[in-house]
Every structure is written in structure tokens, then in C-alpha cells.
Amino acid sequence: MNGREELISAMKRIQGKRNAADMAASMGVTLTMLNYIYAGSRKPGVRVLRALLRAYPETESYILDYIRHGEGPPSQWAP
């Protein structure tokens, strides 16, 4: 599995039996965006990664792996 697949897998494990709308709301992102990410048609960007980290700090290692493997947008992390 690559970094993005591992990150999405972790997100789905956290979501558990809740529906995707509840997961999106807990992160403060739209359901549409979350569905695009789950489907693989969009990569999680800075805004989604920050929202995920704020809502679920336990995803930090997955987010860092995603960035380390060159799949995330590290140049956009600067304030």
C-alpha cells in the first residue's frame, strides 16, 4: 500500500460504522470532498489533512507518511 492508500484506510477505520456524512462533518469538510478522496479521484490536500489532524490526532503518522512519500503537498504547509 502506498501512503495515500494507508491514509484513506486509516480514515475509513476511524469512520467505522458511522456514515461518511458524519465523518465529513466531524472534520469540517464537505461530504462531496470526502467521497472524492475515498474514490481516489482527489488527493487529500492541505486543508483536508489539517482538518483530519485536528479532528483525529491519531492519524498524524499516516499523514506524515503520505507527505514523506511525495504524495502530499509539503510546499503548501508553510503558513
C-alpha positions, 0 to 999 in steps of 0.5 A: 500500500502506498501512503495515500492508500494507508491514509484513506484506510486509516480514515475509513477505520476511524469512520467505522460504522458511522456514515461518511456524512458524519465523518465529513462533518466531524472534520469540517469538510464537505461530504462531496470532498470526502467521497472524492478522496475515498474514490481516489479521484482527489488527493487529500490536500492541505486543508483536508489533512489539517482538518483530519489532524485536528479532528483525529490526532491519531492519524498524524503518522499516516499523514506524515507518511503520505507527505514523506512519500511525495504524495502530499503537498509539503510546499503548501504547509508553510503558513 
